[in-house]
Amino acid sequence: MLPPFIIDQIRRREEEEARRRDEEQPRLELPVDAIQPRRRPEPEREDEDDKERGVIILDLV
């Protein structure tokens, strides 16, 4: 078994390599509005259809 400090060094090297690979990947920057418009809350619907939701199994033999 390896000493703990060697295991820690190996882990750090692997993390640094992964970080470098992530930095080298091309990135696409999307334009995002600084201020996002507020969405109107949708009124809650209380239809009978919503209350009776479920699964129906038909055996066609």
C-alpha positions as CSV (number, residue, x, y, z in Angstrom):
1,M,0.0,0.0,0.0
2,L,1.2,3.5,-0.8
3,P,1.8,6.1,1.8
4,P,-1.0,8.6,2.2
5,F,1.1,11.6,1.0
6,I,1.8,9.8,-2.3
7,I,-1.9,9.0,-2.8
8,D,-2.7,12.7,-2.1
9,Q,-0.1,13.8,-4.7
10,I,-1.5,11.5,-7.3
11,R,-5.0,12.8,-6.6
12,R,-3.9,16.4,-6.9
13,R,-2.1,15.7,-10.2
14,E,-5.2,14.0,-11.6
15,E,-7.4,17.0,-10.5
16,E,-5.0,19.5,-12.1
17,E,-5.0,17.5,-15.4
18,A,-8.8,17.4,-15.4
19,R,-8.9,21.1,-14.7
20,R,-6.5,21.8,-17.6
21,R,-8.6,19.7,-19.9
22,D,-11.7,21.5,-19.0
23,E,-10.0,24.9,-19.6
24,E,-8.8,23.8,-23.0
25,Q,-12.3,22.8,-24.2
26,P,-13.9,25.4,-26.5
27,R,-16.8,27.2,-24.9
28,L,-19.9,28.8,-26.4
29,E,-21.1,31.9,-24.6
30,L,-24.7,32.6,-25.0
31,P,-26.1,36.1,-24.8
32,V,-28.3,36.3,-21.7
33,D,-30.3,39.3,-20.7
34,A,-28.9,40.9,-17.5
35,I,-32.5,41.6,-16.3
36,Q,-34.9,38.7,-17.0
37,P,-38.5,39.7,-17.4
38,R,-40.8,38.5,-14.7
39,R,-43.2,35.8,-15.6
40,R,-46.8,36.0,-14.8
41,P,-47.9,33.3,-12.5
42,E,-50.3,31.0,-14.2
43,P,-53.7,30.6,-12.5
44,E,-54.2,27.2,-11.0
45,R,-56.8,25.2,-12.9
46,E,-59.2,23.0,-11.0
47,D,-60.6,21.0,-13.9
48,E,-62.4,17.7,-13.2
49,D,-60.0,16.1,-15.7
50,D,-57.0,16.9,-13.5
51,K,-58.7,15.3,-10.5
52,E,-59.4,12.0,-12.2
53,R,-56.0,11.2,-13.6
54,G,-54.8,7.7,-13.6
55,V,-54.1,4.6,-15.6
56,I,-56.6,2.4,-17.4
57,I,-55.5,-1.1,-18.5
58,L,-57.6,-2.8,-21.2
59,D,-57.2,-6.5,-21.9
60,L,-58.1,-7.1,-25.5
61,V,-58.0,-10.9,-25.7
